[in-house]
Amino acid sequence: MSTAVETRKPRRPGNALVEYLPFAAVLALVAFGLLRIAMYHWREGAVLIGGALLVAAVLRAALAHRNLALLTIRTRTVDVLSYAGLGLLILFVALTITGGPLR
């Protein structure tokens, strides 16, 4: 009975930055959106968060698997559809709600 051993190439220090940069960009957009929400500009914050998800969808579709350490969850198709669908839904809600106490 033999066991399969997965062999991995050792990472170079420069590659880690390239792998985590797309996730850091999306995370920075979400953080800025949450900051705008905390400042009582909920619509702008929601638009930023929806935009961040659309950016994640574009990055997931455009970049190679090895450059997307934390944006890769499922297959490329499922990830792109999930990110884009949720991003568009958040944008739709943020841009269509009118009136109310949080103008």
C-alpha positions in Angstrom: 0.0 0.0 0.0 1.6 3.2 -1.1 0.7 6.7 -0.1 0.8 9.6 -2.5 3.2 12.3 -1.4 2.5 15.8 -2.6 5.7 17.6 -3.7 5.7 21.3 -3.7 8.3 23.7 -4.9 9.7 26.0 -2.2 8.3 29.5 -2.4 10.5 32.5 -3.1 10.0 35.5 -0.9 9.0 37.8 -3.9 6.2 35.5 -5.0 4.3 35.9 -1.7 3.8 39.6 -2.4 2.5 38.9 -5.9 0.2 36.2 -4.6 -1.4 38.3 -1.9 -1.5 41.7 -3.7 -4.9 41.1 -5.4 -6.5 40.1 -2.1 -5.0 43.1 -0.4 -6.4 45.4 -3.0 -9.9 44.0 -2.6 -9.6 44.0 1.2 -8.5 47.7 1.1 -11.6 48.6 -1.0 -13.8 46.8 1.5 -12.1 48.4 4.4 -12.6 51.8 2.9 -16.3 51.0 2.2 -16.8 50.0 5.8 -15.1 53.2 6.9 -17.6 55.2 4.8 -20.5 53.2 6.3 -19.2 54.0 9.8 -19.2 57.7 8.8 -22.9 57.5 8.0 -22.4 57.4 4.2 -23.9 53.9 3.9 -24.7 54.2 0.2 -21.1 55.2 -0.8 -19.8 52.4 1.4 -22.1 49.8 -0.1 -21.1 50.9 -3.6 -17.4 50.6 -2.7 -18.0 47.1 -1.3 -20.0 46.0 -4.4 -17.2 47.5 -6.5 -14.6 45.5 -4.5 -16.5 42.3 -5.3 -16.6 43.2 -9.0 -12.8 43.9 -8.9 -12.4 40.4 -7.2 -14.4 38.9 -10.0 -12.3 40.5 -12.7 -9.0 39.6 -11.0 -10.2 36.0 -10.5 -11.1 35.8 -14.2 -7.9 37.5 -15.5 -5.1 36.2 -13.3 -3.5 32.8 -13.2 -4.4 30.5 -10.3 -0.9 30.7 -8.8 -1.2 34.5 -8.4 -4.5 34.4 -6.5 -3.7 32.9 -3.1 -6.8 34.0 -1.1 -9.3 34.9 -3.9 -9.5 31.3 -5.0 -12.2 29.4 -3.3 -13.9 27.1 -5.8 -13.4 26.7 -9.5 -12.8 29.8 -11.6 -16.3 29.9 -13.0 -18.0 29.5 -9.6 -15.7 32.2 -8.1 -16.3 34.7 -10.9 -20.1 34.2 -10.9 -20.3 34.4 -7.1 -18.2 37.5 -6.8 -19.9 39.3 -9.7 -23.4 38.2 -8.7 -23.0 39.4 -5.1 -21.2 42.6 -6.2 -24.0 43.5 -8.7 -26.7 42.7 -6.1 -25.1 45.0 -3.5 -24.7 47.7 -6.1 -28.4 47.3 -7.2 -29.6 47.6 -3.6 -27.4 50.5 -2.8 -28.4 52.5 -5.9 -32.2 51.7 -5.8 -33.1 52.3 -2.2 -34.5 55.8 -1.8 -35.7 57.7 1.2 -35.6 56.4 4.7 -33.6 57.5 7.7 -30.2 56.8 6.1 -30.4 59.0 3.0 
